[in-house]
Amino acid sequence: MPLIILIAVLVALRGFEVWRFADLSWWWIVGLMVLAFVWFEFIEKMLGLDKKKEHAEQDKLREKRVKQAFGKRK
């Protein structure tokens, strides 16, 4: 996610021609976009990080349901 924020900030700075970013080549920004694409489409899936996040969310929902079910009976 920080990579996406960095890309957005660089695009804004380059687009508005702020300070030294006015001379920044668009190829650096495009390169970062390609890197982000490769990361989110391939590397993250190979490392299993996408499933890890999904499992963590499911565990939180399961714990919430358990607390609701057993919390009302006390």
C-alpha positions as CSV (number, residue, x, y, z in Angstrom):
1,M,0.0,0.0,0.0
2,P,2.8,2.5,0.7
3,L,4.0,1.9,-2.9
4,I,0.6,3.0,-4.2
5,I,0.6,6.1,-2.1
6,L,4.2,6.9,-3.3
7,I,3.1,6.6,-6.9
8,A,0.1,8.9,-6.3
9,V,2.2,11.5,-4.6
10,L,4.9,11.4,-7.3
11,V,2.2,11.7,-10.1
12,A,0.8,14.7,-8.3
13,L,4.1,16.4,-7.7
14,R,5.2,15.7,-11.3
15,G,1.9,16.9,-12.7
16,F,1.9,20.1,-10.8
17,E,5.7,20.6,-11.5
18,V,6.7,21.0,-7.9
19,W,10.3,21.7,-7.1
20,R,12.8,19.0,-8.3
21,F,9.9,16.7,-9.3
22,A,9.2,18.8,-12.3
23,D,12.4,17.3,-13.9
24,L,11.6,13.8,-12.8
25,S,11.2,11.5,-15.8
26,W,7.8,9.8,-16.2
27,W,9.6,6.5,-16.7
28,W,10.5,6.4,-13.0
29,I,6.8,6.7,-12.2
30,V,5.8,4.1,-14.8
31,G,8.5,1.8,-13.5
32,L,7.0,2.0,-10.0
33,M,3.6,1.3,-11.4
34,V,4.9,-1.8,-13.2
35,L,6.6,-2.9,-9.9
36,A,3.4,-2.4,-8.0
37,F,1.4,-4.4,-10.6
38,V,3.9,-7.3,-10.5
39,W,3.9,-7.2,-6.7
40,F,0.1,-7.3,-6.3
41,E,-0.6,-9.7,-9.2
42,F,2.2,-12.2,-8.9
43,I,4.6,-12.0,-5.9
44,E,2.0,-11.4,-3.2
45,K,0.1,-14.5,-4.5
46,M,3.3,-16.6,-4.6
47,L,4.1,-15.8,-1.0
48,G,0.5,-16.4,0.1
49,L,0.1,-12.9,1.5
50,D,-3.3,-12.4,-0.1
51,K,-4.7,-15.6,1.6
52,K,-3.1,-14.7,4.9
53,K,-5.0,-11.4,5.0
54,E,-8.2,-13.1,4.0
55,H,-7.8,-15.7,6.7
56,A,-7.1,-13.1,9.3
57,E,-10.4,-11.3,8.4
58,Q,-12.3,-14.5,8.5
59,D,-10.9,-15.3,12.0
60,K,-12.0,-11.9,13.3
61,L,-15.5,-12.4,12.0
62,R,-15.6,-15.9,13.5
63,E,-14.4,-14.6,16.9
64,K,-17.1,-11.9,16.7
65,R,-19.8,-14.4,16.0
66,V,-18.6,-16.6,18.9
67,K,-18.6,-13.7,21.3
68,Q,-22.1,-12.7,20.2
69,A,-23.4,-16.3,20.6
70,F,-21.9,-17.0,24.0
71,G,-22.0,-13.5,25.3
72,K,-25.8,-13.4,25.3
73,R,-26.2,-16.7,27.2
74,K,-24.3,-15.3,30.3
